[in-house]
Amino acid sequence: MTRRSLLWFALSLAVLAINLQDASAQLDNAIVSKRSSINSTLVSFSNNIVNKVNDYSNKFVSLRNDMSFHLKSSSETITQFLTSESISQNALLALDVLQKSSSTLQASSSASITVSASFSSVGTCMNTKMQASVSATFSAFSTAQSQYFSIITSSSSPFLSTCRSRFSNTAQDSVNQAGDRFQDCLNDENNEQGRVSWIINNFVTLIKQNYQALGNHVRSCASLGSPSSREEVQAEINACYKGISIYVGPIYEATIAQQFTLINTMMQLEVVASNNRVKTCINQVAKTYTAMAEGIVPSLNTCLSTGQ
């Protein structure tokens, strides 16, 4: 080999080394950038969970406060009949229905607030899972990139230029794609939490409507007349209150209890489902892109051997 040829070869190696160092720096920058983006998405996801938990809690607090007032004001319409000889017994029974409903409201709302708070575990769990998966996946691409450099700098394949060009940005591009997919896992779950909020809204509305209907039914009895009304009117009022204690009250009590049970069960299941959805998504992204990282070197070697 002539002196000029040696100089040209040395210069080519130097340029290649510089290009490879630049590619390595670009991968490092891509990893740092994606980690920063993922961390920002994690913070946003955690904040969204906190906001959702507060929102859920506020819904049940509002339900408890609004309906407690409604039941209390409805019970006050019974007071005037408690001294009536012909109405007082059934009026007391109707009042007892409202008091039991108020107690159930307090206990059930508190239980719902406690259950809804368990959603906060989703953010904490996902932070730990995401950080570990991202680190492992990005590390796989760093390893693949390092092996790529070692193979390229020592290869004398006639297809070297083609293969180097084909695989030079594979690790960096894949890191960017993997980072985007990891973030999609969190963003998709944010959308799912919107669905949960919608379901809770509907249940709270149904429960509120039943409490309002019960209170309004009690009010309707008082609207029929007063303790000094004619005997037939008093009999009608008495029958109205009796109907509440025997029929109306038990039906509303059972319906409301069932609705609280359903919403609390749904929230408990949804906490588990939320964790599982995000974990499954993260695992799938990690497995897919780790496999891609592990496939870079075999594909590179095939290219150097066959040009394909």
Secondary structure, DSSP 8 states (H G I E B T S, - for coil): --HHHHHHHHHHHHHHHHHHHHHHHHHHHHHHHHHHHHHHHHHHHHHHHHHHHHHHHHHHHHHHHHHHHHHHHHHHTTGGGTT-TTTHHHHHHHHHHHHHHHHHHHHHHHHHHHHHHTTHHHHHHHHHHHHHHHHHHHHHHHHHHHHHHHHHHH---TTHHHHHHHHTTHHHHHHHHHHHHHHHHHHHHHHHHHHHHHHHHHHHHHHHHHHHHHHHHHHHHHTT--TTS-HHHHHHHHHHHHHIIIIIHHHHHHHHHHHHHHHHHHHHHHHHHHHHHHHHHHHHHHHHHHHHHHHHHHHHHHHHHH--
